[in-house]
Amino acid sequence: MQHIVASGRNGSGPYPQKEIVVSVNAAEKALVLAEALPYIRRFSGKTIVIKYGGNAMTDDALKEGFAKDIVLLKLVGINPVVVHGGGPQINELLERVGKEGKFIQGMRVTDQETMDVVEMVLGGLVNKEIVSLINTHGGKAVGLTGKDGHFIRAEKMFLSDESEDKIDIGQVGEISSIDPALVSLLDRQDFIPVVAPIGVGSKGEAYNINADLVAGKLAETLNAEKLILMTNTPGVLDKEGKLLTGLTAEQVDSLFADGTIHGGMLPKISSALDAARSGVNTVHIIDGRVPHALLLEIMTDDGVGTMIRAS
């Protein structure tokens, strides 16, 4: 290992001269910590909504790193709010009970039996695992679904086919309103909210909602400083596969129009764009496969994804 040799006291007075040996790795870490200071100052007291998903939710090392990052953000005065998905885990449990998952236009068809599985996985297994990991590393996380306090109100979503006919996909919802009081209360008491994307209808029925949409709408409602969407891609890519590190809302519209943004990225980027246009200062699409991607994006000069601003 290479070392940097730094001089100690110069030998005058009662102190003997000595050499202080500092490893290059340690010196680099010190520089990174110093680099983080202006970002800590800027974002202390601010709310950051993080959509947690992809490989970061399934790889053990990445899960541990994510939990540590969330705790560190809270300790330096930032208020993280976590919204998580759980598609692969839902698919796994559906297979175990012998039920085939069906999708139309990328949306999960959610009958009553599937909704029971969704609630079990998102509101139970996945949510409690995330809460436990954060708490194990010194945080104070609390798990929620939109049914708690009915803070995420939803109504039934219908899809449309080419003839504009409505397609019923079951208990899939779109957000009608979010009451920020419960999440804000937890923030003020130094808790870390961990939200499963399940909404509640006017009759108390549960709705499965896209986690990106919940994260985006929650960021708007909380007047968040940032919305961060963790994905399994480096960010928004151009037609040649090159990462686009900074985009305005107008540029994103152009990428929609020419088909550069398509498929599974459409709802994610649409949610990001809506949040940016509704007052969220910056929206970030980051690669959750990168260890400590959250800290790299928030606390360093370089970042690891695409940043979207309204203008």
N, C-alpha and C positions, 0 to 999 in steps of 0.2 A: 504494500500500500504506500502511495506517495504521501509525503508529509510536508507541511509548511512549518518552518522554524521561525518562531517569533522571539524577539529579545525580551528578557525580563528586566528587572531593575539593573541599573548600570554599574553597580558595585560600590557606589559612594554611600556613605552613611553605614548604618548597622546591618543593612541587608546584603547578602552575598549575591553576586551575579549568577544568573541561571538562564537556561533556555526552556521555552515553553513549546512543546511539540503539539501541533494541531493537525489532525488528518484532513486531507482534502475534502472528504465526505462531510466532516463536521463543519468545515468552513463554508461549504456549499449550503448546508442546512441553515447556518446562521444568516447567510445572504437571503435565502428564501423567507426566513422569519422576518427579516428587516423589510423585505419587499412587501410583506403582507400588512405592515402597519398602516399605510394610508387607506387601504381597503377596509381595515377594521374600523378606522375612524369614520370613514364615509358611510358604512352600512350599519354601524352600531345603533340599536334601537329600531331598525327597519325590519319589515317582514319580507321573507323570501319564501315563495311557494315552490315546492319541489315535487314534480311528478316522478315517482320511483317505479321503474319497470325494466324489462329486458333482462339481459344477462346479469345485471347488477343484483337482481332478485333471486337468481338461481345458483350462482357461483359462491361457494362458502367464503373464499377470501374477499371477494368484492362486497359481499353482504357485511362482513366484519368492518371493512374499510368505510362503507357507507355509514354505518352506525357511529363509528368514531368521528367521521366528518360532521355529522349532524350534532353530536354532543359538543364538539369544538366550536361550531358556529354559535351554539347557544351560550357557551361559556364566555365568548368574546362579545356578547351583547346583541347578537343578531337573533331574530325570532324566526326559526324555520318552521314551516308547516308542510307536512309530508302527505301527499295523496298517492296511493299506490294502485297498481293494477293487479293482475293475477290470472291472465288468460291461460298460460300453460298449466298452472295448478288446477284450474277449473276443468280443463280438458282431461287431465290425469284422473280426477275423481269421477268424471262422467264415464270414462272408460271402465273404471273399477266397478261401477254400478250397472254396466252394460248398456249405457245410453250414448247414442251417437250425437256429437255436436254438429249443428247445422248453422251455416252462415249465408246471409243474403246481402249482397253489396257490402261485404266486409263486416256486417253487424251480426252478432250472435242471436239466433232465434231462441227466445227465452220463454218456454212454456212454464207452467207452475212447478213441475218437477225440476226443471233446469234452474229455475229461480231459487228453489230450496238449496240446490248445490252451490249456486253463486253466493248466497248469503252465508252458507257454511264455510266456504273457502275464503271469500273476501272479508266478511265480518268476523270470522273466527280464526281459522288456521293461519292465513297470511298476515292479517292485521296483528294478531297476538305475537307472532314470531318477530315482526319488526319492532313492536313495542318492547318485547323482552330483550332483543339485541341492544337497542338504544339504552335501556335501563341498566343492562349488564355493564355498559361502558360509562356509567355515571350520569346518564341523563334522567329526566323525569317525563317519560312519554305516556300519553293516554290515548287509547284507541277509540275511534268513533266511526259510526256510519251516519248517513244522512237521516236515519230514523231517530237518532238520539236528539231529543228536543225538537224533532221534525225540522232540523235546520237546513236540510236540502229538500225543497219541495219540487216535485216532478210531475209530469203528465205523460201520457202514453205517446210514444213516437210511432209514426207511420212512415214507411218508405214509399216512393213512387216509382212505377215502371215507366217504360218509354211512352205509354199511352196515358200517363198521368193518373193511372188507377192507383188507389192506395193498397199497400202491402202491409198486412198485419204480421209483426214479428214478435208478438207476445209482450212480456213484461219488460220491454226496453223503453227507457224513459228519456225525455229531454228536460232540461232544468227550467223550471218556471221561476224560482227565486231561491236565494240563499240568505239565511239570517246569520250575520257574522258574529253575533253576540257570544255564542258558546266558545268559538275558537278564540275570539279576542280575550275572553275571560281567562282561558287556559294560558294564553301568551303572557298576560299580565301577572299570573301567578307562577311564572317560570316553568310551566309545563310545555311539552312538545306535542302538539296535536298530530295524530296519525290517522288519516281519514280514508275509509273504504268507500268507493264510489257507488253507493246505494242510496237512492232517493226514496221519498215517500209520497204517495198520492193523497188525494183529498179524502179518501175513505180508509187511509192507513195501509194501503197496499204497497208492497215493495217494488222498486224499479231498478233494473240494472242499467247503469249509465257509463258511457265511455269515460275512462279515468282522465284522459287528456282534457276533455270538455269540463269535467269537474274542477281540475286544477286551474284551468284558464279562468273559469267563472269565479272561483274562489279568490284567485289573485286580484281580479277586478274588484270584487266586493270588499276585500280587505285593504284596498289601495296599496298593494304590495309594491316594493321597490323592484323586485325581479320575479319572473316566472322561469323556472328551469325544468326542461323536459328531458329526462334521461332516456336514451334510445340505444339501439344496437348498430347505429351508423355514426360516422364521424361528425355528422351535421347535415346541412343542406348542401347537396352536390350539384354542380352544373352538368350539362349533357356529356362532358368528357370525364366526369367522375372527380373533378377537382372541387375541393372544399371551398365554399363561399363563407368567409369568416364574418362578414358584416353586411346586413341587408336593411333596406328601408321597406316600409309597407308597400310602396309603389313598385319596388323591384320584385317583391314577393308576388304581387298581382301579375306581373309579367311572366314570372316562372310558372304560375298556375295556367296562364293563357296559352303558353307555348308547350305545355305538357312536361316541362322539366320536373315539376313536383306532381307526383301521381301516386296511385295505389294507396298503400297503407300510410303514406306520409301526409295525404290530403287532410284527414281530420286533425292530425297533430299540428300541422302548420296553420290550418284554418283557426284552430283554437289559439295558437300563438299570435296570429295576426289580430284576432278580435281583442285579445288582452292588450296588445301594444296600442291599438287604436282607442282603447277604453281607459287609458291612464297608467297602465303598468309601464314603468320607465324603460326597462329592457327585458326582452325574452331571449332565452338561450336554449338552443338545441344541442345537447352534448352527448358524447359517446360514453355510456355507462360502463363499457368494457375496459376503460382506462382506470387503473387504480387511483383512488382519491380524485376522481374527475371533478367532484363538487368544489374541493378546495382549489384545484388548479384553475377552474373557471372564475371563482369568486375572488380569490386572494392573490392571484399572480397577474403579471402584465401580459402573458401570452394567451392563456385560455386554451380550451380544447374543443371548441365547437363553433357554431354559428350564432351570432347575436343579431336580433331583429329589433329595430326601433320604428316608431311610428313615422318619423321623417328624418 
